[in-house]
Amino acid sequence: MKRKSIRMQLCVLAGTLLFTAAASTSAFVYQHDNGTPGGPAGYSPGNDAIVGNWFATQAGFNNITGITVYWGGLSGAPVTLGVVDDPNGDGNLADGTLLQSVTVTPGLGDIGNFVTYGITPAAVGLGFFVGAYIDNGPGGGTPIFFDTSTGNFALGYSRGFQDQGTTFLSIAQAAVAFPDAYWMVRANVDVAGVPEP
């Protein structure tokens, strides 16, 4: 009788441990860069600038919960980060919809590091754009580095232009394909608590 009771308790304990391990915290990251900065791109003082990447949405990872940026400068100046939905996944943001945005102010300790900012979860369609917008900035090098190592010329976007007081969405829609680099801007999907196979 005692042996049977101990065996049952061990089985229950093992089941609990397996469930806890299966529900461990993990995340999925959309990124084009390899983590090595290739350089910044400059813009004139008082102008606006936007940089960012387009991603094809991966099945099961359509709920964006954070934006990660590698800061290269602009300490103390505000930057708006945002997610623009590309519902038909064609890479053209003319039909884009701004899902979430957040304004952040990178500090001295953020320069030269990846920093992740949580956002209200944003459900994207077949594709999406994630980027950073500087309104009426101080000029100089952009606060975000680009990575030239990937060799893909199609899906990085950037634009620098005179201050027009426009919104993140309209700036993103007007962005042009950057010819030779991806920006070090990533999108995060938290999958904490989802049982793994």
C-alpha positions in Angstrom: 0.0 0.0 0.0 2.7 2.4 0.9 4.8 1.6 -2.2 1.8 2.2 -4.5 1.1 5.6 -2.8 4.8 6.7 -3.2 4.8 5.7 -6.8 1.6 7.7 -7.5 3.1 10.8 -5.8 6.2 10.5 -7.9 4.2 10.3 -11.1 2.2 13.4 -10.2 5.4 15.2 -9.4 7.0 14.2 -12.7 3.9 15.4 -14.5 4.1 18.8 -12.8 7.8 19.2 -13.7 7.2 18.3 -17.3 4.3 20.8 -17.6 6.4 23.6 -16.1 9.3 22.9 -18.5 6.9 22.8 -21.4 5.5 26.2 -20.5 8.9 27.9 -20.1 9.5 31.4 -21.4 10.7 31.8 -24.9 10.4 34.4 -27.7 10.5 34.7 -31.5 12.4 37.6 -33.1 11.9 39.1 -36.5 15.3 40.4 -37.7 17.3 40.9 -40.8 20.6 42.0 -39.2 23.2 39.7 -37.8 23.9 41.9 -34.8 27.0 43.6 -36.2 26.6 47.3 -37.0 27.7 48.4 -40.5 27.3 52.2 -40.0 24.8 55.1 -39.5 23.2 57.3 -42.1 23.2 61.1 -41.6 20.4 63.7 -41.9 20.3 67.4 -41.6 19.4 69.2 -38.3 15.7 70.1 -37.9 14.7 67.4 -40.4 12.6 64.3 -40.0 14.0 60.8 -40.5 12.6 57.3 -40.6 14.4 53.9 -40.8 13.0 50.4 -40.5 12.4 47.0 -42.0 9.6 45.1 -43.7 9.0 41.5 -42.7 6.9 38.7 -44.0 4.7 37.4 -41.2 5.6 33.8 -40.1 2.7 31.4 -39.3 1.9 31.4 -35.6 3.9 34.5 -34.9 1.6 37.3 -35.9 1.2 39.0 -32.5 4.0 41.6 -32.2 4.7 42.5 -28.5 7.9 44.5 -28.6 10.4 46.5 -30.8 14.1 46.1 -30.4 16.5 48.8 -31.5 20.3 49.0 -31.6 21.0 52.6 -30.6 23.9 54.4 -32.2 23.4 58.0 -30.9 20.8 60.7 -30.3 21.0 60.3 -26.6 18.3 62.3 -24.8 16.2 63.0 -28.0 12.7 61.4 -28.4 12.2 58.7 -31.1 8.8 57.2 -32.0 8.9 53.4 -32.7 5.9 51.8 -34.5 4.4 48.8 -36.2 2.6 49.3 -39.6 0.5 46.4 -40.9 0.9 45.4 -44.5 -2.3 43.4 -44.8 -1.7 41.9 -48.2 2.0 41.3 -47.6 3.1 42.9 -50.9 5.9 45.0 -49.3 4.1 48.2 -50.4 3.1 50.3 -47.4 0.6 52.5 -49.4 -2.2 50.5 -47.8 -0.5 50.2 -44.4 -2.3 50.7 -41.1 -0.5 51.9 -38.0 -1.2 49.3 -35.3 0.9 50.5 -32.4 3.5 53.2 -31.6 5.5 54.3 -28.6 7.8 57.3 -28.0 11.0 56.5 -26.2 14.1 58.5 -25.2 17.3 56.6 -25.4 19.9 57.4 -22.7 23.7 57.3 -22.7 23.6 53.8 -21.4 21.6 52.6 -24.4 24.1 53.7 -27.0 25.9 50.7 -28.6 23.3 48.3 -27.2 20.1 46.5 -28.3 17.2 47.8 -26.2 13.7 46.2 -26.3 10.5 48.2 -25.7 7.2 46.5 -25.0 4.1 47.6 -26.9 0.5 46.7 -26.6 0.2 43.5 -28.7 -0.3 44.2 -32.4 -1.8 41.5 -34.6 -0.3 41.8 -38.1 -1.5 40.4 -41.5 0.7 38.8 -44.1 3.5 41.4 -43.6 4.4 44.4 -41.6 6.9 47.3 -41.2 8.7 48.1 -38.0 10.6 51.3 -37.7 11.8 54.4 -35.8 10.7 58.0 -36.6 12.7 61.1 -35.5 10.6 64.3 -35.6 12.6 67.5 -36.1 15.7 65.9 -34.9 19.2 67.3 -34.0 20.7 65.9 -37.2 24.0 64.1 -37.6 24.1 60.3 -37.7 20.9 58.4 -37.3 20.3 56.9 -33.9 20.1 53.4 -35.4 22.8 51.6 -37.2 22.4 49.5 -40.4 23.9 46.1 -41.2 25.4 45.7 -44.7 26.3 42.0 -44.2 23.0 40.5 -45.4 23.3 41.5 -49.0 19.5 41.8 -49.5 18.6 45.0 -51.2 14.8 45.0 -51.1 13.2 45.3 -47.7 15.0 47.9 -45.7 13.4 51.4 -45.7 14.7 54.8 -44.9 13.9 58.5 -45.5 15.3 61.8 -44.4 13.5 65.0 -45.3 12.5 68.5 -44.2 10.4 68.7 -41.1 6.7 68.3 -42.2 5.0 67.5 -38.9 3.5 64.4 -40.3 2.5 61.2 -38.5 4.5 58.0 -38.2 2.1 56.2 -40.6 2.4 58.8 -43.4 6.2 58.9 -42.9 6.3 55.1 -43.1 4.1 55.0 -46.3 6.5 57.6 -47.9 9.7 55.7 -47.0 11.8 54.5 -49.9 13.7 51.2 -50.2 17.2 51.6 -48.9 19.5 50.2 -51.5 22.1 48.2 -49.6 21.3 47.5 -46.0 18.9 46.4 -43.4 18.4 48.5 -40.3 19.1 47.2 -36.8 15.4 47.3 -35.9 13.7 44.1 -34.8 10.2 42.9 -33.9 9.5 40.6 -30.9 6.8 38.0 -30.3 6.5 36.8 -26.7 5.4 33.2 -26.6 5.7 32.7 -22.8 3.4 30.2 -21.4 2.7 28.5 -24.7 3.5 24.7 -24.4 6.4 23.7 -26.6 6.4 20.3 -28.4 
